[in-house]
């Protein structure tokens, strides 16, 4: 029974910490424009994909065979 109370207290403490961090982040304007971060990740991933050398499968539709 003692472990149950410890786990309940730990989960309440983590929930309160997460709520505090969220309120702190909103008040500090950390979440003002989160769309910019999404597009930065999207476009950097797209550029990395375009720079990769196309494999045999992507160029002619067949699967490459290891020799």
Secondary structure, DSSP 8 states (H G I E B T S, - for coil): -HHHHHHHHHHHHHHHHHHHHHHHHHHTTTTS-THHHHHHHHHHHHHHHHHS---HHHHHSS-----
